[in-house]
Amino acid sequence: MPYATNGAVSQTPIEGGIEISEAQYKAAVNGMIAGRIVTIDGGFAVIDKPEPEPAPEPETPDPTPEELDAANVLTPARFRFMLALNGWEDVWAAAEDYLRAHDRPGYAQLVAQKAAANYRLSATLAFVAAMQPIIAQVAPDVDLSEDAIRAAWDDAKTVVLHV
C-alpha cells in the first residue's frame, strides 16, 4: 500500500504520512516529475508549486543630516535666481553691506560662501537667522521665514535656467 506526506510518496509507511491508493500514488509520481508537489494538508492532492514570495525590498536607511545637507545645495546661478525671483537681492545686499562695515569675520565668511561652487541650505538658514535683527531693519515686510526660504530653495533647485 502506498503512502504520502507533504512533498513525498512511498511504497512503505512514511512518518506523518497517510495511506493513498495506487492511482493516487501514480498521479503523485507523475505530478512530481512534472514539477508539481504532493500535499496532504486537507487530504491528498497534487498541486502546482506556489510562486515564491518576492524578495523584500532592501531597506533604505534614512539619510543622515550631513547627507541631507549635502543634497540641499544651489549653484551660484540658482542662488542668485532665487534671490531675484523672490525680491530678496536688496535684503542680501543690505546684509552684505552691514557685515562689511560691522563684522569683518562674518563678511569674510559670506565672501567665501559666494566664491564656493554651491550654497548650502543649512548655511543659508543659519546666516538668515543670525542676520534677523539687520533684516528686520532693512526689510521689515519681507518674509524670510525658514518655510519661505525652503519653498524658494526648492523652486530654485528645479527651475530650468537659460544661462
N, C-alpha and C positions, 0 to 999 in steps of 0.2 A: 504494500500500500504506500503511495507517495505522500509526501508531507511538504508544507510550505510555511515559510516565515517571511517577514519583511525582507525583501531583497534576495531570497534564495528558495530553491526547491531541492528535494532529495528523495531518494527511494527508501531511505531509512529515517526513523524518527529524528526530528530536529528539536533541540531545546527551545521551548517557547513557540513551537510551530503547531500547525493544525493539520489534520488529515484532509487530503484532497483526492479527487477522482483521477483516473488515468487521463481522461480528456482534459481536465484542468492542468495536470502535470505537463501534457504535450503543449497546451496553449501557453503555459508559463515558459517552457523551454524555447518555443518559437518566438515568443514575445521578447525574452531576454536576448536572443540572438539578434532581434531587430532593434535592440536598444531600449526596450520598454522595461519597466520594473514590476516586481511582484509585491503586492501588499496584502496583508491580512487584517488591516485596520477596518473594522466594519464588515468583515467577511473577505473571502478570497477574491482578488481582482488582479488583472494585469493592466497597468496604466502607462501612459506616456510619462517620461521623466519630466518633473516640473522644471520650468525655466529657472535658471539660477537667479538668485536675488542680485540685483545690480550692486556693484561695489559702492559703498558710501562715498560721497564726495569728500575729498580730504578737507579737513577744517582749515580755514584760512585764519591765521591769528589776526586779531585787531592790530592795526598799525600803531606803532609807538608814537608818542608825542613828537619825537625827533623826525620820524618818517612823515608824519602829517605836516610838520613844519617845512620839511624839505620839498614836499609836493605842492605847498602853497606859496609859489613864487610867481612874480611877474617880471618880465623883461623891462628894461628902462622904457622902451617904447609903449608897452602896455600900461606901465605905471603912469606915464605922462598922459596917455589916453584916458585913463580912469580919472585923473585929476581934472582934465579938461572937460570930459563928459559931465562930471558932477559939479562943475563950477568951483572946484577946490584949489585951483592953481594959485589964486591970490592968497588963500589961507596958508598954503605950503610956502609961498614966497615970504609971507609975513613971519612965519615960524622960523624960516631960514635966516631972515634979516635979524630977528631977535637973538637967535643963537650966535650969529656972527658978532653982534655987539655985546652980548652979555654972558655967553657961555662958550668959550673957545673950545674946550674939550667936546662939548655937545655938538658944536658946529663941525669940528673935525670928524666926529663920528658920522654926521649927516653927509659930509663931503665924501667920506669913504663909502658910505652906503650908495650914494649916487653913482660912484665910479664902479661899483660892483656889477657883475654880469646880471644880477637879478635883485628883486626886492622880496623880502620875506614878509608874509602877513603878520607873523608874530612880532617882528621888529617894528613894523609899521604901527600895529596896535599899541605897542609899548611906547613908541615915540609920541603918538597922538595923546595917549593917556598922560604922559609926562608934560606935554605942551598944553593941556586943557586950560590952565589959567590964561595963557597968552592967547590961545584960540578964542576963548570967551571974550577977550577984549577986542580982538581984531575982527572977529566974525561971530557975533553972538547969535545970529539967526541961522547959522549953518549947522546942519545935523551931521556931526562927525561921531555919532554913537558907534559902538562896535558892530551892531547889526547893520547900520548903513554902510560902514566900511566893508564888512564881509559881503554884502549884497553887491556893492560896486566892484569888489575884487573878483567875485565870481563872474560878473558880466565881462570884466576886462580880460579874464582868462579865456573866454570863449569867443569873443568877437573876432571877426576876420579883419585884420588891419591891411590896408593897401599902402604899404610903405616901401 
